[in-house]
């Protein structure tokens, strides 16, 4: 570029909206999205591995059929 030319700068928009970390509510980082750090990401993973997160199921299968879902 010649000295008289102005440099063009592009405004880069983030691909995702910045959300707070689900563990500690600090701003998330691109490297650890949606978490803010490797620590928070590992805390969440350990909860999954221990079975702390679970999808509720109906105790009685016939009751689930009466609800009209199946």
PQR file with spaces between the fields and no chain letter, atoms N, CA, C, O and H, PARSE charges and radii, in Angstrom:
ATOM       1  N    UNK     1       0.834   -1.187    0.000 -0.4000 1.5000
ATOM       2  CA   UNK     1       0.000    0.000    0.000 -0.0000 2.0000
ATOM       3  C    UNK     1       0.872    1.241    0.000  0.5500 1.7000
ATOM       4  O    UNK     1       1.955    1.273    0.584 -0.5500 1.4000
ATOM       5  N    UNK     2       0.386    2.216   -0.644 -0.4000 1.5000
ATOM       6  CA   UNK     2       1.093    3.486   -0.652 -0.0000 2.0000
ATOM       7  C    UNK     2       0.816    4.214    0.656  0.5500 1.7000
ATOM       8  O    UNK     2      -0.157    3.935    1.356 -0.5500 1.4000
ATOM       9  H    UNK     2      -0.494    2.190   -1.119  0.4000 1.0000
ATOM      10  N    UNK     3       1.703    5.155    0.963 -0.4000 1.5000
ATOM      11  CA   UNK     3       1.560    5.861    2.230 -0.0000 2.0000
ATOM      12  C    UNK     3       0.286    6.684    2.291  0.5500 1.7000
ATOM      13  O    UNK     3      -0.237    6.902    3.384 -0.5500 1.4000
ATOM      14  H    UNK     3       2.494    5.382    0.394  0.4000 1.0000
ATOM      15  N    UNK     4      -0.230    7.145    1.174 -0.4000 1.5000
ATOM      16  CA   UNK     4      -1.424    7.975    1.157 -0.0000 2.0000
ATOM      17  C    UNK     4      -2.709    7.170    1.274  0.5500 1.7000
ATOM      18  O    UNK     4      -3.767    7.731    1.561 -0.5500 1.4000
ATOM      19  H    UNK     4       0.195    6.968    0.286  0.4000 1.0000
ATOM      20  N    UNK     5      -2.633    5.875    1.057 -0.4000 1.5000
ATOM      21  CA   UNK     5      -3.840    5.038    1.140 -0.0000 2.0000
ATOM      22  C    UNK     5      -4.247    4.833    2.593  0.5500 1.7000
ATOM      23  O    UNK     5      -3.408    4.712    3.486 -0.5500 1.4000
ATOM      24  H    UNK     5      -1.774    5.419    0.824  0.4000 1.0000
ATOM      25  N    UNK     6      -5.535    4.799    2.799 -0.4000 1.5000
ATOM      26  CA   UNK     6      -6.032    4.513    4.140 -0.0000 2.0000
ATOM      27  C    UNK     6      -6.205    2.994    4.279  0.5500 1.7000
ATOM      28  O    UNK     6      -6.652    2.312    3.356 -0.5500 1.4000
ATOM      29  H    UNK     6      -6.216    4.897    2.073  0.4000 1.0000
ATOM      30  N    UNK     7      -5.846    2.504    5.434 -0.4000 1.5000
ATOM      31  CA   UNK     7      -6.044    1.085    5.671 -0.0000 2.0000
ATOM      32  C    UNK     7      -7.525    0.825    5.898  0.5500 1.7000
ATOM      33  O    UNK     7      -8.219    1.599    6.557 -0.5500 1.4000
ATOM      34  H    UNK     7      -5.483    3.059    6.183  0.4000 1.0000
ATOM      35  N    UNK     8      -7.988   -0.285    5.337 -0.4000 1.5000
ATOM      36  CA   UNK     8      -9.371   -0.673    5.555 -0.0000 2.0000
ATOM      37  C    UNK     8      -9.415   -1.644    6.730  0.5500 1.7000
ATOM      38  O    UNK     8      -8.645   -2.601    6.809 -0.5500 1.4000
ATOM      39  H    UNK     8      -7.424   -0.914    4.802  0.4000 1.0000
ATOM      40  N    UNK     9     -10.317   -1.367    7.611 -0.4000 1.5000
ATOM      41  CA   UNK     9     -10.495   -2.266    8.739 -0.0000 2.0000
ATOM      42  C    UNK     9     -11.918   -2.799    8.691  0.5500 1.7000
ATOM      43  O    UNK     9     -12.874   -2.051    8.487 -0.5500 1.4000
ATOM      44  H    UNK     9     -10.942   -0.589    7.547  0.4000 1.0000
ATOM      45  N    UNK    10     -12.035   -4.084    8.879 -0.4000 1.5000
ATOM      46  CA   UNK    10     -13.348   -4.716    8.870 -0.0000 2.0000
ATOM      47  C    UNK    10     -13.824   -4.904   10.300  0.5500 1.7000
ATOM      48  O    UNK    10     -13.051   -5.260   11.188 -0.5500 1.4000
ATOM      49  H    UNK    10     -11.258   -4.691    9.044  0.4000 1.0000
ATOM      50  N    UNK    11     -15.079   -4.663   10.499 -0.4000 1.5000
ATOM      51  CA   UNK    11     -15.664   -4.893   11.809 -0.0000 2.0000
ATOM      52  C    UNK    11     -16.128   -6.350   11.835  0.5500 1.7000
ATOM      53  O    UNK    11     -17.007   -6.747   11.070 -0.5500 1.4000
ATOM      54  H    UNK    11     -15.707   -4.373    9.778  0.4000 1.0000
ATOM      55  N    UNK    12     -15.536   -7.125   12.709 -0.4000 1.5000
ATOM      56  CA   UNK    12     -15.842   -8.549   12.782 -0.0000 2.0000
ATOM      57  C    UNK    12     -16.923   -8.769   13.828  0.5500 1.7000
ATOM      58  O    UNK    12     -16.772   -8.381   14.987 -0.5500 1.4000
ATOM      59  H    UNK    12     -14.821   -6.803   13.330  0.4000 1.0000
ATOM      60  N    UNK    13     -18.003   -9.389   13.410 -0.4000 1.5000
ATOM      61  CA   UNK    13     -19.086   -9.703   14.321 -0.0000 2.0000
ATOM      62  C    UNK    13     -18.853  -11.099   14.901  0.5500 1.7000
ATOM      63  O    UNK    13     -18.456  -12.002   14.165 -0.5500 1.4000
ATOM      64  H    UNK    13     -18.126   -9.704   12.469  0.4000 1.0000
ATOM      65  N    UNK    14     -19.088  -11.300   16.190 -0.4000 1.5000
ATOM      66  CA   UNK    14     -18.941  -12.643   16.759 -0.0000 2.0000
ATOM      67  C    UNK    14     -19.990  -13.583   16.184  0.5500 1.7000
ATOM      68  O    UNK    14     -21.094  -13.167   15.835 -0.5500 1.4000
ATOM      69  H    UNK    14     -19.412  -10.567   16.788  0.4000 1.0000
ATOM      70  N    UNK    15     -19.622  -14.866   16.091 -0.4000 1.5000
ATOM      71  CA   UNK    15     -20.543  -15.850   15.550 -0.0000 2.0000
ATOM      72  C    UNK    15     -21.676  -16.158   16.515  0.5500 1.7000
ATOM      73  O    UNK    15     -22.796  -16.441   16.090 -0.5500 1.4000
ATOM      74  H    UNK    15     -18.725  -15.204   16.374  0.4000 1.0000
ATOM      75  N    UNK    16     -21.395  -16.106   17.793 -0.4000 1.5000
ATOM      76  CA   UNK    16     -22.395  -16.405   18.818 -0.0000 2.0000
ATOM      77  C    UNK    16     -22.566  -15.198   19.729  0.5500 1.7000
ATOM      78  O    UNK    16     -21.634  -14.424   19.948 -0.5500 1.4000
ATOM      79  H    UNK    16     -20.485  -15.876   18.138  0.4000 1.0000
ATOM      80  N    UNK    17     -23.745  -15.062   20.241 -0.4000 1.5000
ATOM      81  CA   UNK    17     -23.989  -14.026   21.224 -0.0000 2.0000
ATOM      82  C    UNK    17     -23.262  -14.406   22.513  0.5500 1.7000
ATOM      83  O    UNK    17     -23.324  -15.559   22.939 -0.5500 1.4000
ATOM      84  H    UNK    17     -24.502  -15.691   20.064  0.4000 1.0000
ATOM      85  N    UNK    18     -22.583  -13.460   23.129 -0.4000 1.5000
ATOM      86  CA   UNK    18     -21.865  -13.733   24.373 -0.0000 2.0000
ATOM      87  C    UNK    18     -22.873  -14.010   25.485  0.5500 1.7000
ATOM      88  O    UNK    18     -23.761  -13.200   25.752 -0.5500 1.4000
ATOM      89  H    UNK    18     -22.532  -12.524   22.783  0.4000 1.0000
ATOM      90  N    UNK    19     -22.721  -15.160   26.124 -0.4000 1.5000
ATOM      91  CA   UNK    19     -23.601  -15.548   27.221 -0.0000 2.0000
ATOM      92  C    UNK    19     -22.776  -15.725   28.487  0.5500 1.7000
ATOM      93  O    UNK    19     -21.579  -16.000   28.411 -0.5500 1.4000
ATOM      94  H    UNK    19     -22.000  -15.817   25.907  0.4000 1.0000
ATOM      95  N    UNK    20     -23.398  -15.574   29.646 -0.4000 1.5000
ATOM      96  CA   UNK    20     -22.650  -15.819   30.877 -0.0000 2.0000
ATOM      97  C    UNK    20     -22.391  -17.307   31.063  0.5500 1.7000
ATOM      98  O    UNK    20     -23.157  -18.143   30.584 -0.5500 1.4000
ATOM      99  H    UNK    20     -24.371  -15.351   29.708  0.4000 1.0000
ATOM     100  N    UNK    21     -21.330  -17.625   31.745 -0.4000 1.5000
ATOM     101  CA   UNK    21     -20.960  -19.006   32.045 -0.0000 2.0000
ATOM     102  C    UNK    21     -22.069  -19.639   32.885  0.5500 1.7000
ATOM     103  O    UNK    21     -22.509  -19.037   33.865 -0.5500 1.4000
ATOM     104  H    UNK    21     -20.707  -16.945   32.134  0.4000 1.0000
ATOM     105  N    UNK    22     -22.533  -20.842   32.524 -0.4000 1.5000
ATOM     106  CA   UNK    22     -23.595  -21.476   33.306 -0.0000 2.0000
ATOM     107  C    UNK    22     -23.163  -21.882   34.719  0.5500 1.7000
ATOM     108  O    UNK    22     -24.017  -22.139   35.567 -0.5500 1.4000
ATOM     109  H    UNK    22     -22.177  -21.331   31.728  0.4000 1.0000
ATOM     110  N    UNK    23     -21.878  -21.944   34.980 -0.4000 1.5000
ATOM     111  CA   UNK    23     -21.379  -22.315   36.306 -0.0000 2.0000
ATOM     112  C    UNK    23     -21.238  -21.113   37.232  0.5500 1.7000
ATOM     113  O    UNK    23     -21.758  -21.121   38.348 -0.5500 1.4000
ATOM     114  H    UNK    23     -21.185  -21.735   34.290  0.4000 1.0000
ATOM     115  N    UNK    24     -20.530  -20.073   36.768 -0.4000 1.5000
ATOM     116  CA   UNK    24     -20.191  -18.960   37.670 -0.0000 2.0000
ATOM     117  C    UNK    24     -20.743  -17.608   37.216  0.5500 1.7000
ATOM     118  O    UNK    24     -20.590  -16.610   37.920 -0.5500 1.4000
ATOM     119  H    UNK    24     -20.108  -20.067   35.861  0.4000 1.0000
ATOM     120  N    UNK    25     -21.384  -17.569   36.043 -0.4000 1.5000
ATOM     121  CA   UNK    25     -22.024  -16.362   35.499 -0.0000 2.0000
ATOM     122  C    UNK    25     -21.048  -15.304   34.982  0.5500 1.7000
ATOM     123  O    UNK    25     -21.478  -14.204   34.635 -0.5500 1.4000
ATOM     124  H    UNK    25     -21.508  -18.379   35.471  0.4000 1.0000
ATOM     125  N    UNK    26     -19.745  -15.604   34.921 -0.4000 1.5000
ATOM     126  CA   UNK    26     -18.800  -14.667   34.303 -0.0000 2.0000
ATOM     127  C    UNK    26     -18.947  -14.754   32.790  0.5500 1.7000
ATOM     128  O    UNK    26     -19.528  -15.722   32.300 -0.5500 1.4000
ATOM     129  H    UNK    26     -19.395  -16.498   35.203  0.4000 1.0000
ATOM     130  N    UNK    27     -18.448  -13.792   32.034 -0.4000 1.5000
ATOM     131  CA   UNK    27     -18.562  -13.847   30.568 -0.0000 2.0000
ATOM     132  C    UNK    27     -17.837  -15.069   29.998  0.5500 1.7000
ATOM     133  O    UNK    27     -16.735  -15.404   30.431 -0.5500 1.4000
ATOM     134  H    UNK    27     -17.975  -13.006   32.432  0.4000 1.0000
ATOM     135  N    UNK    28     -18.459  -15.721   29.035 -0.4000 1.5000
ATOM     136  CA   UNK    28     -17.845  -16.906   28.423 -0.0000 2.0000
ATOM     137  C    UNK    28     -16.716  -16.498   27.485  0.5500 1.7000
ATOM     138  O    UNK    28     -16.658  -15.360   27.020 -0.5500 1.4000
ATOM     139  H    UNK    28     -19.354  -15.449   28.683  0.4000 1.0000
ATOM     140  N    UNK    29     -15.825  -17.440   27.216 -0.4000 1.5000
ATOM     141  CA   UNK    29     -14.723  -17.195   26.297 -0.0000 2.0000
ATOM     142  C    UNK    29     -14.901  -18.051   25.059  0.5500 1.7000
ATOM     143  O    UNK    29     -15.581  -19.077   25.098 -0.5500 1.4000
ATOM     144  H    UNK    29     -15.872  -18.365   27.593  0.4000 1.0000
ATOM     145  N    UNK    30     -14.303  -17.639   23.984 -0.4000 1.5000
ATOM     146  CA   UNK    30     -14.413  -18.372   22.724 -0.0000 2.0000
ATOM     147  C    UNK    30     -13.805  -19.769   22.831  0.5500 1.7000
ATOM     148  O    UNK    30     -14.349  -20.720   22.269 -0.5500 1.4000
ATOM     149  H    UNK    30     -13.751  -16.806   23.952  0.4000 1.0000
ATOM     150  N    UNK    31     -12.701  -19.905   23.534 -0.4000 1.5000
ATOM     151  CA   UNK    31     -12.008  -21.186   23.645 -0.0000 2.0000
ATOM     152  C    UNK    31     -12.804  -22.206   24.453  0.5500 1.7000
ATOM     153  O    UNK    31     -12.725  -23.404   24.181 -0.5500 1.4000
ATOM     154  H    UNK    31     -12.259  -19.132   23.990  0.4000 1.0000
ATOM     155  N    UNK    32     -13.570  -21.746   25.443 -0.4000 1.5000
ATOM     156  CA   UNK    32     -14.281  -22.644   26.348 -0.0000 2.0000
ATOM     157  C    UNK    32     -15.793  -22.515   26.264  0.5500 1.7000
ATOM     158  O    UNK    32     -16.496  -22.944   27.180 -0.5500 1.4000
ATOM     159  H    UNK    32     -13.634  -20.773   25.663  0.4000 1.0000
ATOM     160  N    UNK    33     -16.302  -21.944   25.203 -0.4000 1.5000
ATOM     161  CA   UNK    33     -17.730  -21.666   25.063 -0.0000 2.0000
ATOM     162  C    UNK    33     -18.559  -22.898   25.353  0.5500 1.7000
ATOM     163  O    UNK    33     -18.213  -23.964   24.842 -0.5500 1.4000
ATOM     164  H    UNK    33     -15.731  -21.595   24.460  0.4000 1.0000
ATOM     165  N    UNK    34     -19.614  -22.838   26.123 -0.4000 1.5000
ATOM     166  CA   UNK    34     -20.254  -21.657   26.708 -0.0000 2.0000
ATOM     167  C    UNK    34     -19.723  -21.305   28.096  0.5500 1.7000
ATOM     168  O    UNK    34     -20.322  -20.493   28.801 -0.5500 1.4000
ATOM     169  H    UNK    34     -19.895  -21.973   26.538  0.4000 1.0000
ATOM     170  N    UNK    35     -18.617  -21.904   28.486 -0.4000 1.5000
ATOM     171  CA   UNK    35     -18.049  -21.662   29.813 -0.0000 2.0000
ATOM     172  C    UNK    35     -16.987  -20.564   29.749  0.5500 1.7000
ATOM     173  O    UNK    35     -16.544  -20.175   28.668 -0.5500 1.4000
ATOM     174  H    UNK    35     -18.130  -22.564   27.913  0.4000 1.0000
ATOM     175  N    UNK    36     -16.583  -20.069   30.932 -0.4000 1.5000
ATOM     176  CA   UNK    36     -15.587  -18.995   30.981 -0.0000 2.0000
ATOM     177  C    UNK    36     -14.170  -19.542   31.080  0.5500 1.7000
ATOM     178  O    UNK    36     -13.211  -18.850   30.740 -0.5500 1.4000
ATOM     179  H    UNK    36     -16.942  -20.385   31.810  0.4000 1.0000
ATOM     180  N    UNK    37     -14.034  -20.779   31.544 -0.4000 1.5000
ATOM     181  CA   UNK    37     -12.698  -21.336   31.747 -0.0000 2.0000
ATOM     182  C    UNK    37     -12.752  -22.863   31.656  0.5500 1.7000
ATOM     183  O    UNK    37     -13.820  -23.474   31.633 -0.5500 1.4000
ATOM     184  H    UNK    37     -14.813  -21.342   31.820  0.4000 1.0000
ATOM     185  N    UNK    38     -11.568  -23.441   31.605 -0.4000 1.5000
ATOM     186  CA   UNK    38     -11.454  -24.895   31.578 -0.0000 2.0000
ATOM     187  C    UNK    38     -11.969  -25.481   32.892  0.5500 1.7000
ATOM     188  O    UNK    38     -12.535  -26.574   32.901 -0.5500 1.4000
ATOM     189  H    UNK    38     -10.701  -22.945   31.623  0.4000 1.0000
ATOM     190  N    UNK    39     -11.781  -24.778   33.979 -0.4000 1.5000
ATOM     191  CA   UNK    39     -12.248  -25.241   35.286 -0.0000 2.0000
ATOM     192  C    UNK    39     -13.764  -25.417   35.289  0.5500 1.7000
ATOM     193  O    UNK    39     -14.262  -26.463   35.704 -0.5500 1.4000
ATOM     194  H    UNK    39     -11.321  -23.890   33.972  0.4000 1.0000
ATOM     195  N    UNK    40     -14.498  -24.410   34.835 -0.4000 1.5000
ATOM     196  CA   UNK    40     -15.961  -24.500   34.816 -0.0000 2.0000
ATOM     197  C    UNK    40     -16.427  -25.589   33.851  0.5500 1.7000
ATOM     198  O    UNK    40     -17.397  -26.294   34.129 -0.5500 1.4000
ATOM     199  H    UNK    40     -14.093  -23.560   34.498  0.4000 1.0000
ATOM     200  N    UNK    41     -15.750  -25.724   32.738 -0.4000 1.5000
ATOM     201  CA   UNK    41     -16.110  -26.775   31.779 -0.0000 2.0000
ATOM     202  C    UNK    41     -15.922  -28.156   32.402  0.5500 1.7000
ATOM     203  O    UNK    41     -16.760  -29.037   32.211 -0.5500 1.4000
ATOM     204  H    UNK    41     -14.962  -25.151   32.512  0.4000 1.0000
ATOM     205  N    UNK    42     -14.830  -28.354   33.147 -0.4000 1.5000
ATOM     206  CA   UNK    42     -14.577  -29.636   33.792 -0.0000 2.0000
ATOM     207  C    UNK    42     -15.546  -29.913   34.940  0.5500 1.7000
ATOM     208  O    UNK    42     -15.908  -31.067   35.172 -0.5500 1.4000
ATOM     209  H    UNK    42     -14.149  -27.639   33.302  0.4000 1.0000
ATOM     210  N    UNK    43     -15.971  -28.880   35.658 -0.4000 1.5000
ATOM     211  CA   UNK    43     -16.977  -29.061   36.703 -0.0000 2.0000
ATOM     212  C    UNK    43     -18.277  -29.590   36.109  0.5500 1.7000
ATOM     213  O    UNK    43     -18.890  -30.506   36.657 -0.5500 1.4000
ATOM     214  H    UNK    43     -15.677  -27.943   35.470  0.4000 1.0000
ATOM     215  N    UNK    44     -18.689  -29.017   35.003 -0.4000 1.5000
ATOM     216  CA   UNK    44     -19.909  -29.469   34.346 -0.0000 2.0000
ATOM     217  C    UNK    44     -19.756  -30.899   33.836  0.5500 1.7000
ATOM     218  O    UNK    44     -20.675  -31.705   33.978 -0.5500 1.4000
ATOM     219  H    UNK    44     -18.191  -28.273   34.558  0.4000 1.0000
ATOM     220  N    UNK    45     -18.619  -31.221   33.251 -0.4000 1.5000
ATOM     221  CA   UNK    45     -18.372  -32.572   32.761 -0.0000 2.0000
ATOM     222  C    UNK    45     -18.412  -33.584   33.896  0.5500 1.7000
ATOM     223  O    UNK    45     -18.963  -34.673   33.734 -0.5500 1.4000
ATOM     224  H    UNK    45     -17.872  -30.566   33.136  0.4000 1.0000
ATOM     225  N    UNK    46     -17.836  -33.239   35.042 -0.4000 1.5000
ATOM     226  CA   UNK    46     -17.838  -34.181   36.163 -0.0000 2.0000
ATOM     227  C    UNK    46     -19.256  -34.436   36.657  0.5500 1.7000
ATOM     228  O    UNK    46     -19.563  -35.548   37.087 -0.5500 1.4000
ATOM     229  H    UNK    46     -17.388  -32.354   35.174  0.4000 1.0000
ATOM     230  N    UNK    47     -20.130  -33.427   36.604 -0.4000 1.5000
ATOM     231  CA   UNK    47     -21.523  -33.646   36.993 -0.0000 2.0000
ATOM     232  C    UNK    47     -22.212  -34.615   36.034  0.5500 1.7000
ATOM     233  O    UNK    47     -22.995  -35.465   36.460 -0.5500 1.4000
ATOM     234  H    UNK    47     -19.881  -32.524   36.255  0.4000 1.0000
ATOM     235  N    UNK    48     -21.923  -34.487   34.746 -0.4000 1.5000
ATOM     236  CA   UNK    48     -22.495  -35.417   33.766 -0.0000 2.0000
ATOM     237  C    UNK    48     -22.001  -36.830   34.030  0.5500 1.7000
ATOM     238  O    UNK    48     -22.784  -37.779   34.007 -0.5500 1.4000
ATOM     239  H    UNK    48     -21.288  -33.797   34.400  0.4000 1.0000
ATOM     240  N    UNK    49     -20.705  -36.972   34.280 -0.4000 1.5000
ATOM     241  CA   UNK    49     -20.131  -38.302   34.473 -0.0000 2.0000
ATOM     242  C    UNK    49     -20.611  -38.966   35.767  0.5500 1.7000
ATOM     243  O    UNK    49     -20.724  -40.190   35.826 -0.5500 1.4000
ATOM     244  H    UNK    49     -20.069  -36.201   34.299  0.4000 1.0000
ATOM     245  N    UNK    50     -20.893  -38.177   36.794 -0.4000 1.5000
ATOM     246  CA   UNK    50     -21.394  -38.722   38.054 -0.0000 2.0000
ATOM     247  C    UNK    50     -22.882  -39.065   37.973  0.5500 1.7000
ATOM     248  O    UNK    50     -23.397  -39.772   38.839 -0.5500 1.4000
ATOM     249  H    UNK    50     -20.801  -37.182   36.747  0.4000 1.0000
ATOM     250  N    UNK    51     -23.571  -38.579   36.954 -0.4000 1.5000
ATOM     251  CA   UNK    51     -25.002  -38.842   36.826 -0.0000 2.0000
ATOM     252  C    UNK    51     -25.866  -37.824   37.527  0.5500 1.7000
ATOM     253  O    UNK    51     -27.047  -38.076   37.761 -0.5500 1.4000
ATOM     254  H    UNK    51     -23.152  -38.005   36.251  0.4000 1.0000
ATOM     255  N    UNK    52     -25.305  -36.675   37.868 -0.4000 1.5000
ATOM     256  CA   UNK    52     -26.095  -35.635   38.530 -0.0000 2.0000
ATOM     257  C    UNK    52     -27.162  -35.064   37.603  0.5500 1.7000
ATOM     258  O    UNK    52     -28.232  -34.662   38.060 -0.5500 1.4000
ATOM     259  H    UNK    52     -24.345  -36.470   37.678  0.4000 1.0000
ATOM     260  N    UNK    53     -26.881  -35.025   36.326 -0.4000 1.5000
ATOM     261  CA   UNK    53     -27.851  -34.565   35.339 -0.0000 2.0000
ATOM     262  C    UNK    53     -28.564  -35.802   34.797  0.5500 1.7000
ATOM     263  O    UNK    53     -27.914  -36.765   34.389 -0.5500 1.4000
ATOM     264  H    UNK    53     -26.011  -35.351   35.955  0.4000 1.0000
ATOM     265  N    UNK    54     -29.864  -35.780   34.792 -0.4000 1.5000
ATOM     266  CA   UNK    54     -30.621  -36.916   34.269 -0.0000 2.0000
ATOM     267  C    UNK    54     -31.929  -36.426   33.672  0.5500 1.7000
ATOM     268  O    UNK    54     -32.478  -35.407   34.091 -0.5500 1.4000
ATOM     269  H    UNK    54     -30.392  -34.998   35.123  0.4000 1.0000
ATOM     270  N    UNK    55     -32.407  -37.153   32.707 -0.4000 1.5000
ATOM     271  CA   UNK    55     -33.690  -36.850   32.080 -0.0000 2.0000
ATOM     272  C    UNK    55     -34.754  -37.620   32.850  0.5500 1.7000
ATOM     273  O    UNK    55     -34.655  -38.840   32.979 -0.5500 1.4000
ATOM     274  H    UNK    55     -31.960  -37.980   32.367  0.4000 1.0000
ATOM     275  N    UNK    56     -35.771  -36.931   33.366 -0.4000 1.5000
ATOM     276  CA   UNK    56     -36.795  -37.630   34.138 -0.0000 2.0000
ATOM     277  C    UNK    56     -37.599  -38.589   33.248  0.5500 1.7000
ATOM     278  O    UNK    56     -37.905  -38.277   32.097 -0.5500 1.4000
ATOM     279  H    UNK    56     -35.852  -35.940   33.261  0.4000 1.0000
ATOM     280  N    UNK    57     -37.927  -39.735   33.792 -0.4000 1.5000
ATOM     281  CA   UNK    57     -38.726  -40.716   33.071 -0.0000 2.0000
ATOM     282  C    UNK    57     -39.943  -41.059   33.910  0.5500 1.7000
ATOM     283  O    UNK    57     -39.930  -40.912   35.132 -0.5500 1.4000
ATOM     284  H    UNK    57     -37.679  -39.988   34.727  0.4000 1.0000
ATOM     285  N    UNK    58     -40.997  -41.519   33.244 -0.4000 1.5000
ATOM     286  CA   UNK    58     -42.209  -41.925   33.941 -0.0000 2.0000
ATOM     287  C    UNK    58     -41.973  -43.270   34.615  0.5500 1.7000
ATOM     288  O    UNK    58     -41.394  -44.173   34.012 -0.5500 1.4000
ATOM     289  H    UNK    58     -41.007  -41.639   32.251  0.4000 1.0000
ATOM     290  N    UNK    59     -42.420  -43.409   35.866 -0.4000 1.5000
ATOM     291  CA   UNK    59     -42.264  -44.671   36.583 -0.0000 2.0000
ATOM     292  C    UNK    59     -43.141  -45.764   35.967  0.5500 1.7000
ATOM     293  O    UNK    59     -42.749  -46.929   35.906 -0.5500 1.4000
ATOM     294  H    UNK    59     -42.891  -42.675   36.356  0.4000 1.0000
ATOM     295  N    UNK    60     -44.310  -45.377   35.521 -0.4000 1.5000
ATOM     296  CA   UNK    60     -45.246  -46.329   34.968 -0.0000 2.0000
ATOM     297  C    UNK    60     -45.403  -46.038   33.474  0.5500 1.7000
ATOM     298  O    UNK    60     -45.908  -44.977   33.110 -0.5500 1.4000
ATOM     299  H    UNK    60     -44.628  -44.430   35.571  0.4000 1.0000
ATOM     300  N    UNK    61     -44.982  -46.952   32.610 -0.4000 1.5000
ATOM     301  CA   UNK    61     -45.025  -46.745   31.162 -0.0000 2.0000
ATOM     302  C    UNK    61     -46.452  -46.569   30.642  0.5500 1.7000
ATOM     303  O    UNK    61     -46.665  -45.828   29.682 -0.5500 1.4000
ATOM     304  H    UNK    61     -44.572  -47.814   32.906  0.4000 1.0000
ATOM     305  N    UNK    62     -47.430  -47.233   31.254 -0.4000 1.5000
ATOM     306  CA   UNK    62     -48.811  -47.088   30.787 -0.0000 2.0000
ATOM     307  C    UNK    62     -49.320  -45.675   31.047  0.5500 1.7000
ATOM     308  O    UNK    62     -50.134  -45.154   30.284 -0.5500 1.4000
ATOM     309  H    UNK    62     -47.257  -47.835   32.033  0.4000 1.0000
ATOM     310  N    UNK    63     -48.847  -45.065   32.108 -0.4000 1.5000
ATOM     311  CA   UNK    63     -49.233  -43.688   32.416 -0.0000 2.0000
ATOM     312  C    UNK    63     -48.684  -42.730   31.350  0.5500 1.7000
ATOM     313  O    UNK    63     -49.362  -41.772   30.980 -0.5500 1.4000
ATOM     314  H    UNK    63     -48.186  -45.488   32.727  0.4000 1.0000
ATOM     315  N    UNK    64     -47.472  -42.976   30.857 -0.4000 1.5000
ATOM     316  CA   UNK    64     -46.873  -42.133   29.824 -0.0000 2.0000
ATOM     317  C    UNK    64     -47.662  -42.242   28.529  0.5500 1.7000
ATOM     318  O    UNK    64     -47.786  -41.249   27.813 -0.5500 1.4000
ATOM     319  H    UNK    64     -46.921  -43.754   31.158  0.4000 1.0000
ATOM     320  N    UNK    65     -48.203  -43.419   28.202 -0.4000 1.5000
ATOM     321  CA   UNK    65     -48.984  -43.596   26.981 -0.0000 2.0000
ATOM     322  C    UNK    65     -50.310  -42.864   27.062  0.5500 1.7000
ATOM     323  O    UNK    65     -50.806  -42.378   26.045 -0.5500 1.4000
ATOM     324  H    UNK    65     -48.102  -44.226   28.784  0.4000 1.0000
ATOM     325  N    UNK    66     -50.894  -42.774   28.248 -0.4000 1.5000
ATOM     326  CA   UNK    66     -52.172  -42.088   28.432 -0.0000 2.0000
ATOM     327  C    UNK    66     -52.047  -40.581   28.227  0.5500 1.7000
ATOM     328  O    UNK    66     -53.033  -39.914   27.917 -0.5500 1.4000
ATOM     329  H    UNK    66     -50.491  -43.169   29.074  0.4000 1.0000
ATOM     330  N    UNK    67     -50.840  -40.042   28.397 -0.4000 1.5000
ATOM     331  CA   UNK    67     -50.627  -38.616   28.220 -0.0000 2.0000
ATOM     332  C    UNK    67     -50.671  -38.204   26.760  0.5500 1.7000
ATOM     333  O    UNK    67     -50.734  -37.010   26.466 -0.5500 1.4000
ATOM     334  H    UNK    67     -50.039  -40.584   28.649  0.4000 1.0000
ATOM     335  N    UNK    68     -50.639  -39.154   25.838 -0.4000 1.5000
ATOM     336  CA   UNK    68     -50.706  -38.845   24.429 -0.0000 2.0000
ATOM     337  C    UNK    68     -49.356  -38.601   23.780  0.5500 1.7000
ATOM     338  O    UNK    68     -49.302  -38.190   22.621 -0.5500 1.4000
ATOM     339  H    UNK    68     -50.588  -40.124   26.076  0.4000 1.0000
ATOM     340  N    UNK    69     -48.276  -38.841   24.488 -0.4000 1.5000
ATOM     341  CA   UNK    69     -46.945  -38.618   23.914 -0.0000 2.0000
ATOM     342  C    UNK    69     -46.506  -39.770   23.042  0.5500 1.7000
ATOM     343  O    UNK    69     -45.700  -39.571   22.133 -0.5500 1.4000
ATOM     344  H    UNK    69     -48.320  -39.175   25.430  0.4000 1.0000
ATOM     345  N    UNK    70     -47.004  -40.969   23.286 -0.4000 1.5000
ATOM     346  CA   UNK    70     -46.566  -42.134   22.516 -0.0000 2.0000
ATOM     347  C    UNK    70     -47.720  -42.796   21.836  0.5500 1.7000
ATOM     348  O    UNK    70     -47.537  -43.795   21.141 -0.5500 1.4000
ATOM     349  H    UNK    70     -47.659  -41.131   24.024  0.4000 1.0000
